[in-house]
Amino acid sequence: MSARTGAWRDYRSIWSATVSGRDSRSSQWLNWLALLLLVVGFIARAIGLMPAAVFPKFEVAVAAGWLAMVWMVLFIPASVLMNSASNARLVPRQRRRLIQMAAGSWVLIVAGASFACGGWEYFPLIATYLLGAALVRTGMRQAMVLFVFSANWPLISRRVLPAELVQAMTSTPGLALESVALLLLSAWTLLRLYPAGGDRHLEGHAKVAATIKSQEARTMRAQRGASWSSRLAYGPALRKDCRQGDPVALLMHALGPVGHWTAWIVGAAIILAISLGLRLVPLMLGRPLAEGANDWLLGFGMSGSGFMVMFCTAHIVQQLRTNAGEQALLRLAPLTGNAALLNRRMATGLLKAGLGSWAMLAGVILLSAWLLGANGTILARYLAVCCLGGQLAMTGLLGDLGRAVPNYDWERFIKLALQAGCNLAIAFALSLLGGVSSVWLALVSVIGAMLVLALGWRRMLASGPAFPAGRMS
C-alpha cells in the first residue's frame, strides 16, 4: 500500500469518527442541505434567473459554507477530543493527520469564501472569523473578540476606528501583511489545539474536554425542546384550539410545537421583514442597491424558496418519527380509540397543516420577490418553483403512517428528483404547444399535488391506526 493510499484511508477514518460517527443526523442534514442548494442553484442558472457571473460564486459559496459548518460545529470539537495526551504520544500519526485535515479544511473554506465574496481582500476578515469560531467551539471564550470583530467589521470600520487606520488596513500592503500574520497565527493556533502530549497537555485536555461536552450537552437540551420562535406562535394557536374544542385541531397538537404548522410563522415573518427592509432602507437613505444586487438576491431567493417549500412539511414528518411514546398514550384517550375516526381526523389535520404551510410560504416568497423588484416573468418562475416544491412536500405526507413514515434518505430523494423531472418534462412539452413554460409548470405541479393527495387520502383511510406512526416498520 502506497503512502498516499494510507493517508487517504486515515483521512476517511478520522472524518467518519469526527463527523459521521458523532452526530450522523446533523451531518446528513448538512449534506442534503448543501446538495439541494447546489442543485437548485444549477436549476436557477439553467432557467436564466441567475446571471452567469453569479453562478460559480454561488456554487462555491454553498460548498464553502457546508465545509465551514462541518468544520466548526463537528470536526474541530471532535478532533480536539480525539487528540488526548495518551493518543498524541502513542499514535503520533493520528495527531499529524488531524492537523493536516484541520489546516487543509481551513484553507479550502477561506479560499472558497474569499472567491465567493469577490476577491482576496476579504481573506483577513474570513480567516479571523473562522479562527475565532474554532477557538470558541473548543472552549476558549477569549477568542470571542476575534469572532465579534470580524462579524461587525463594517460597523467598527465606520464608527470606531480612525479613517486613516482603516485606509491603511484596507490598502494592498496592509491586506498583505494581515494575510501573512493570520496565516502564521492560524498555524500557531492549530499547534496549540493539537498538543503533542506531556504534562501540560494531560492537565489541560481534561478541562477542554469538559468544556466541549458541556457545550454539546446544552445544544442537545435545546434541540429536544421547542425553539423560542416555535413557542411564540404556538402558544396563541394552542389557546385558541382549546377554546374552540375542534378534535382535528387538537389532534395535531400531539406533534408538539415543532410539528405544528405555526412553526413556519416566525421564519416567514423574518423573510418578509428582510425583504421589506431591503426595499425601504435604500429609499429612505437615497442610495439604491448596487447594480446587479437585485438580480443576485432574486437568484438566491429562487434557490432558497424551492428548498424551503419542498421542506415545509419536514417538521411534521420529523415529529411523527420522534414522539411515538406520546402517540401511544394518545391512543388511550376515548375519542382516539376508533381507528377510522383517528385516521380521518389525522388526515384532515395533516392536509390542513401541509396546505397551510405551503400557501403561507408561497405567499411570503412571492410578496418578497415583488418587493425586491421582480417583474411578471420572474414572479411566474417563483410561482412555478413554489408549486413544484409544494407538490414534492405533499408527496408521502398522507398514507399508511402506521407502516411507514417518509424518510429523507437517498431513495426518497431519487424518487422526488424523478417526480420533479417528470413535471419539468410535461411542462416543457406543453409550452411547445403554446404558452409560458413556468405557468405550465405551476399548473402541472398543482394537478400532480391533487392526485398525490387524493391517493394518499384513500390509502390512509383504508389503513390501520396512524398512531403510533412507523410501528410496523
C-alpha positions as MATLAB code, in Angstrom:
seq = 'MSARTGAWRDYRSIWSATVSGRDSRSSQWLNWLALLLLVVGFIARAIGLMPAAVFPKFEVAVAAGWLAMVWMVLFIPASVLMNSASNARLVPRQRRRLIQMAAGSWVLIVAGASFACGGWEYFPLIATYLLGAALVRTGMRQAMVLFVFSANWPLISRRVLPAELVQAMTSTPGLALESVALLLLSAWTLLRLYPAGGDRHLEGHAKVAATIKSQEARTMRAQRGASWSSRLAYGPALRKDCRQGDPVALLMHALGPVGHWTAWIVGAAIILAISLGLRLVPLMLGRPLAEGANDWLLGFGMSGSGFMVMFCTAHIVQQLRTNAGEQALLRLAPLTGNAALLNRRMATGLLKAGLGSWAMLAGVILLSAWLLGANGTILARYLAVCCLGGQLAMTGLLGDLGRAVPNYDWERFIKLALQAGCNLAIAFALSLLGGVSSVWLALVSVIGAMLVLALGWRRMLASGPAFPAGRMS';
ca = [
       0.000    0.000    0.000;
       1.432    3.374   -1.026;
       1.839    6.279    1.377;
      -0.829    8.263   -0.471;
      -3.363    5.425   -0.152;
      -2.591    5.088    3.543;
      -3.056    8.818    4.079;
      -6.453    8.812    2.364;
      -7.513    5.842    4.465;
      -6.507    7.731    7.594;
      -8.423   10.817    6.484;
     -11.535    8.775    5.754;
     -11.413    7.026    9.133;
     -10.908   10.293   11.021;
     -13.694   12.012    9.090;
     -16.072    9.156    9.868;
     -15.190    9.226   13.563;
     -15.341   13.009   13.994;
     -18.266   13.912   11.726;
     -20.482   10.995   10.704;
     -19.993    8.845   13.774;
     -20.572   11.511   16.454;
     -23.661   13.216   15.035;
     -24.847   11.388   11.943;
     -28.206   13.155   11.896;
     -26.735   16.668   11.779;
     -24.101   15.717    9.223;
     -26.713   14.110    6.969;
     -28.925   17.192    7.112;
     -25.976   19.436    6.303;
     -25.034   17.196    3.381;
     -28.560   17.204    1.976;
     -28.908   20.951    2.507;
     -25.700   21.651    0.568;
     -26.608   19.218   -2.195;
     -30.058   20.711   -2.632;
     -28.737   24.267   -2.716;
     -26.182   23.263   -5.346;
     -28.858   21.607   -7.480;
     -31.345   24.449   -7.078;
     -28.619   26.957   -7.981;
     -27.943   24.960  -11.123;
     -31.662   24.990  -11.970;
     -31.864   28.749  -11.363;
     -28.965   29.236  -13.753;
     -30.464   26.863  -16.340;
     -33.768   28.749  -16.491;
     -31.921   32.053  -16.800;
     -32.749   33.630  -13.452;
     -29.220   33.555  -12.027;
     -26.598   35.539  -14.005;
     -23.651   33.611  -15.417;
     -21.163   35.635  -13.373;
     -23.011   34.882  -10.140;
     -23.434   31.134  -10.681;
     -19.846   29.935   -9.923;
     -19.641   32.215   -6.881;
     -22.952   30.874   -5.586;
     -21.903   27.244   -6.029;
     -18.527   27.845   -4.361;
     -20.237   29.761   -1.535;
     -22.551   26.813   -0.855;
     -19.651   24.342   -0.818;
     -17.526   26.587    1.401;
     -20.463   27.210    3.738;
     -21.120   23.485    4.073;
     -17.478   22.747    4.836;
     -17.322   25.661    7.304;
     -20.339   24.377    9.242;
     -18.983   20.831    9.364;
     -15.504   22.069   10.305;
     -16.602   24.428   13.082;
     -19.527   22.521   14.569;
     -18.475   18.880   14.199;
     -14.862   18.328   13.182;
     -12.929   20.751   15.408;
     -14.517   19.766   18.772;
     -14.429   16.042   17.994;
     -10.843   16.087   16.717;
      -9.625   18.031   19.767;
     -11.239   15.401   21.999;
      -9.677   12.632   19.914;
      -6.196   14.085   20.412;
      -5.871   13.166   24.080;
      -2.484   13.255   25.800;
      -2.109    9.480   25.558;
      -3.171    9.329   21.909;
      -0.769   12.125   20.980;
       2.166   10.062   22.286;
       1.005    6.554   21.396;
      -0.488    7.382   17.989;
       1.570   10.310   16.642;
       0.342    9.698   13.097;
      -3.204   10.455   14.198;
      -2.178   13.858   15.571;
      -0.375   14.624   12.325;
      -3.447   13.688   10.269;
      -5.712   15.786   12.481;
      -3.534   18.853   11.996;
      -3.390   18.238    8.231;
      -7.159   17.904    7.971;
      -7.835   20.947   10.139;
      -5.365   23.108    8.207;
      -6.486   21.847    4.803;
     -10.156   22.470    5.591;
      -9.334   25.963    6.855;
      -7.512   26.795    3.621;
     -10.354   25.486    1.453;
     -13.006   27.390    3.414;
     -11.142   30.690    3.393;
     -10.203   30.415   -0.290;
     -13.736   29.452   -1.342;
     -15.420   32.130    0.766;
     -12.995   34.802   -0.468;
     -13.716   33.855   -4.084;
     -17.476   33.906   -3.454;
     -17.282   37.323   -1.791;
     -15.353   38.826   -4.663;
     -11.619   38.742   -4.004;
      -8.710   38.108   -1.687;
      -9.312   41.420    0.143;
     -11.960   39.515    2.126;
      -9.401   36.926    3.215;
      -8.389   38.603    6.520;
     -11.977   39.010    7.735;
     -12.992   35.466    6.810;
      -9.833   33.993    8.309;
     -10.337   35.942   11.532;
     -13.956   34.824   11.757;
     -13.094   31.144   11.258;
     -10.234   31.310   13.715;
     -12.402   32.857   16.404;
     -15.279   30.439   15.788;
     -12.986   27.404   16.001;
     -11.403   28.572   19.254;
     -14.793   29.385   20.799;
     -16.013   25.884   19.925;
     -13.078   24.436   21.864;
     -13.939   26.431   24.972;
     -11.617   29.441   24.565;
     -14.060   32.258   25.317;
     -11.346   34.898   24.909;
     -11.462   34.191   21.164;
     -14.945   35.726   21.068;
     -13.125   39.018   20.424;
     -11.971   37.746   17.019;
     -15.434   36.425   16.268;
     -17.196   39.679   17.142;
     -14.576   41.900   15.493;
     -14.796   40.190   12.116;
     -18.588   39.904   12.171;
     -19.008   43.613   12.992;
     -16.176   44.987   10.852;
     -18.433   47.252    8.710;
     -19.731   49.000   11.818;
     -16.332   49.096   13.553;
     -14.567   50.486   10.482;
     -17.090   53.334   10.157;
     -17.803   54.257   13.770;
     -14.894   53.117   15.972;
     -11.562   53.108   14.159;
      -9.917   56.249   12.734;
     -10.300   56.695    8.991;
      -6.517   56.717    8.470;
      -6.148   53.364   10.218;
      -8.993   51.814    8.213;
      -7.440   53.093    4.988;
      -4.061   51.607    5.928;
      -5.646   48.265    6.876;
      -7.599   48.013    3.611;
      -4.735   49.039    1.356;
      -2.864   46.409   -0.644;
       0.252   46.378    1.625;
      -1.969   46.315    4.721;
      -4.023   43.391    3.429;
      -0.841   41.513    2.515;
       0.647   41.971    5.997;
      -2.646   40.989    7.649;
      -2.901   37.869    5.496;
       0.635   36.742    6.378;
       0.050   37.464   10.070;
      -3.214   35.485   10.052;
      -1.559   32.539    8.315;
       1.136   32.436   10.993;
      -1.405   32.925   13.799;
      -3.631   30.158   12.436;
      -0.699   27.758   12.153;
       0.327   28.523   15.741;
      -3.293   28.092   16.896;
      -3.602   24.681   15.275;
      -0.456   23.517   17.015;
      -1.923   24.760   20.306;
      -5.216   22.962   19.620;
      -3.422   19.665   18.983;
      -0.578   19.378   21.532;
       1.938   16.560   21.279;
       1.372   15.142   24.761;
       3.159   15.847   28.007;
       2.136   17.076   31.443;
       0.657   20.360   30.238;
      -1.412   18.516   27.635;
      -2.566   15.971   30.211;
      -3.669   18.695   32.622;
      -5.325   20.941   30.045;
      -7.086   18.299   27.971;
      -9.487   17.357   30.757;
     -10.631   20.973   31.067;
     -11.031   21.390   27.315;
     -12.955   18.095   27.055;
     -15.288   19.110   29.882;
     -15.991   22.460   28.199;
     -16.739   20.888   24.811;
     -19.002   18.226   26.312;
     -20.816   20.880   28.337;
     -21.467   22.919   25.178;
     -22.722   19.851   23.332;
     -24.998   18.925   26.245;
     -26.562   22.395   26.192;
     -27.072   22.117   22.441;
     -28.765   18.731   22.766;
     -31.069   20.018   25.515;
     -32.026   22.939   23.299;
     -32.723   20.620   20.360;
     -35.064   18.428   22.401;
     -37.278   21.346   23.337;
     -39.150   23.798   21.163;
     -37.376   26.903   19.976;
     -38.499   30.347   21.060;
     -39.843   31.014   17.578;
     -41.999   27.874   17.728;
     -43.349   28.773   21.157;
     -44.009   32.372   20.132;
     -46.568   31.400   17.501;
     -47.626   28.070   19.012;
     -48.978   29.405   22.313;
     -51.810   31.542   20.880;
     -52.774   28.744   18.470;
     -52.960   26.218   21.313;
     -55.136   28.509   23.447;
     -57.445   29.178   20.503;
     -57.845   25.473   19.682;
     -58.514   24.620   23.312;
     -61.291   27.236   23.461;
     -62.910   26.018   20.244;
     -62.500   22.313   21.047;
     -62.077   21.181   17.429;
     -60.943   17.499   17.586;
     -58.952   17.787   14.344;
     -57.021   20.849   15.514;
     -56.426   19.360   18.967;
     -55.140   16.113   17.467;
     -52.391   17.979   15.603;
     -51.071   19.301   18.912;
     -49.973   15.731   19.681;
     -46.950   16.501   17.491;
     -45.882   19.349   19.794;
     -44.776   22.889   18.916;
     -42.082   21.714   16.487;
     -44.545   19.662   14.438;
     -47.326   22.248   14.363;
     -47.981   24.365   11.278;
     -47.219   27.538   13.271;
     -43.518   26.572   13.317;
     -43.114   28.432    9.994;
     -44.802   31.692   11.032;
     -41.805   33.404   12.612;
     -39.474   32.349    9.771;
     -41.927   33.644    7.172;
     -42.249   36.927    9.076;
     -38.450   37.314    9.186;
     -38.182   36.744    5.410;
     -40.883   39.329    4.780;
     -39.266   41.833    7.168;
     -35.851   41.450    5.494;
     -37.374   41.937    2.037;
     -39.299   44.979    3.237;
     -36.113   46.393    4.757;
     -34.160   45.847    1.537;
     -36.894   47.753   -0.293;
     -37.419   50.644    2.125;
     -33.956   51.351    3.584;
     -32.325   52.301    0.244;
     -35.288   54.587   -0.483;
     -35.040   56.254    2.930;
     -31.272   56.744    2.606;
     -31.456   57.796   -1.019;
     -28.925   55.147   -2.008;
     -30.252   52.447   -4.359;
     -28.800   48.963   -4.227;
     -25.665   48.333   -6.236;
     -26.119   47.320   -9.854;
     -26.791   43.611  -10.082;
     -27.603   43.261   -6.381;
     -31.308   42.749   -7.064;
     -30.536   40.059   -9.637;
     -28.266   38.288   -7.159;
     -30.886   38.499   -4.400;
     -33.634   37.218   -6.680;
     -31.436   34.371   -7.898;
     -30.521   33.391   -4.367;
     -34.172   33.722   -3.351;
     -35.231   31.385   -6.126;
     -32.752   28.780   -4.925;
     -33.785   29.139   -1.285;
     -37.527   29.286   -1.938;
     -37.621   25.962   -3.761;
     -35.748   24.281   -0.932;
     -37.910   25.944    1.747;
     -41.240   24.999    0.196;
     -40.058   21.471   -0.514;
     -39.342   21.006    3.194;
     -42.421   22.821    4.511;
     -43.771   19.508    5.863;
     -40.438   18.079    7.049;
     -41.066   19.194   10.651;
     -44.315   17.214   10.696;
     -42.608   14.072    9.403;
     -39.799   14.515   11.921;
     -42.215   14.666   14.845;
     -44.142   11.652   13.588;
     -40.881    9.725   13.847;
     -39.686   11.031   17.214;
     -42.691   11.163   19.551;
     -44.057    7.628   19.258;
     -44.422    7.453   23.061;
     -46.795   10.417   23.137;
     -48.750    8.928   20.246;
     -49.161    5.628   22.106;
     -50.518    7.477   25.161;
     -52.905    9.417   22.942;
     -54.432    6.129   21.755;
     -55.718    5.611   25.288;
     -57.982    8.668   25.008;
     -61.656    7.691   24.351;
     -62.124    9.602   21.093;
     -58.922    8.301   19.514;
     -59.614    4.622   20.111;
     -61.571    4.293   16.866;
     -59.085    3.679   14.034;
     -61.285    5.104   11.278;
     -62.030    8.225   13.321;
     -58.356    8.695   14.201;
     -57.153    8.300   10.634;
     -59.802   10.605    9.159;
     -59.073   13.324   11.685;
     -55.323   12.861   11.321;
     -55.556   13.006    7.518;
     -57.658   16.168    7.728;
     -55.215   17.768   10.154;
     -52.165   16.839    8.086;
     -53.848   18.101    4.938;
     -54.690   21.456    6.530;
     -51.222   21.812    8.050;
     -49.404   20.922    4.835;
     -51.514   23.065    2.529;
     -51.493   25.942    5.037;
     -47.696   25.917    5.297;
     -47.389   25.666    1.520;
     -49.759   28.583    0.895;
     -48.191   30.753    3.606;
     -44.612   30.262    2.405;
     -45.554   30.664   -1.253;
     -47.379   33.915   -0.490;
     -44.467   35.287    1.525;
     -41.928   34.296   -1.125;
     -43.920   35.892   -3.966;
     -44.503   39.060   -1.952;
     -40.802   39.251   -1.057;
     -39.812   38.811   -4.697;
     -42.192   41.609   -5.672;
     -40.694   43.885   -3.014;
     -37.228   43.197   -4.440;
     -38.382   44.368   -7.862;
     -39.277   41.133   -9.642;
     -41.234   41.585  -12.868;
     -44.086   39.415  -14.101;
     -41.820   36.855  -15.748;
     -39.725   36.355  -12.630;
     -42.820   36.172  -10.434;
     -44.195   33.444  -12.701;
     -40.942   31.500  -12.250;
     -41.161   31.925   -8.487;
     -44.751   30.662   -8.582;
     -43.684   27.623  -10.618;
     -40.873   26.784   -8.180;
     -43.233   27.154   -5.201;
     -45.856   24.924   -6.826;
     -43.295   22.267   -7.736;
     -41.792   22.366   -4.243;
     -45.267   22.114   -2.720;
     -46.077   19.009   -4.714;
     -42.857   17.352   -3.549;
     -43.617   18.381    0.045;
     -47.073   16.783   -0.110;
     -45.720   13.509   -1.504;
     -45.784   10.894    1.259;
     -47.462   13.161    3.825;
     -50.650   11.066    3.735;
     -50.669    7.285    3.620;
     -50.275    4.233    5.808;
     -48.352    6.033    8.556;
     -48.524    3.071   10.895;
     -46.469    1.033    8.459;
     -44.016    3.575    7.043;
     -43.235    7.230    7.744;
     -41.454    9.174    4.958;
     -37.710    9.399    5.447;
     -35.340   11.818    3.735;
     -32.839    9.266    2.501;
     -31.241    8.609   -0.881;
     -34.174    6.531   -2.095;
     -36.702    9.238   -1.278;
     -34.642   11.993   -2.878;
     -34.185    9.958   -6.048;
     -37.948    9.476   -6.257;
     -38.553   13.184   -5.686;
     -35.954   14.077   -8.312;
     -37.676   11.776  -10.857;
     -41.035   13.277   -9.912;
     -39.712   16.808  -10.408;
     -38.142   15.771  -13.715;
     -41.489   14.441  -14.947;
     -43.141   17.748  -14.055;
     -40.481   19.704  -15.925;
     -40.746   17.431  -18.978;
     -44.544   17.716  -19.128;
     -44.426   21.495  -18.683;
     -41.800   21.822  -21.418;
     -43.864   19.662  -23.792;
     -46.969   21.775  -23.142;
     -45.024   25.006  -23.635;
     -44.102   23.833  -27.150;
     -47.825   23.858  -27.937;
     -48.067   27.447  -26.704;
     -47.761   29.422  -23.505;
     -45.106   30.170  -20.918;
     -43.245   27.158  -19.520;
     -43.266   28.455  -15.927;
     -47.059   28.836  -15.986;
     -47.442   25.317  -17.334;
     -45.085   24.029  -14.640;
     -47.190   25.669  -11.928;
     -50.383   24.169  -13.347;
     -48.877   20.692  -13.797;
     -47.463   20.756  -10.258;
     -50.809   21.724   -8.718;
     -52.637   18.976  -10.623;
     -49.941   16.477   -9.615;
     -50.259   17.535   -5.974;
     -54.030   16.962   -6.123;
     -53.505   13.435   -7.451;
     -50.825   12.688   -4.834;
     -53.069   13.895   -2.005;
     -56.111   12.032   -3.313;
     -54.221    8.726   -3.440;
     -52.669    9.349   -0.034;
     -56.078   10.186    1.465;
     -57.626    6.928    0.224;
     -54.642    4.883    1.384;
     -54.665    6.494    4.840;
     -58.383    5.929    5.436;
     -58.058    2.280    4.354;
     -55.031    1.555    6.585;
     -54.678    0.692   10.255;
     -54.392    3.292   13.039;
     -51.902    6.040   12.199;
     -50.615    6.265   15.786;
     -48.005    5.255   16.829;
     -46.514    6.136   13.450;
     -43.976    3.754   11.937;
     -44.622    0.960   14.465;
     -44.814   -1.663   11.680;
     -41.513   -0.665   10.064;
];
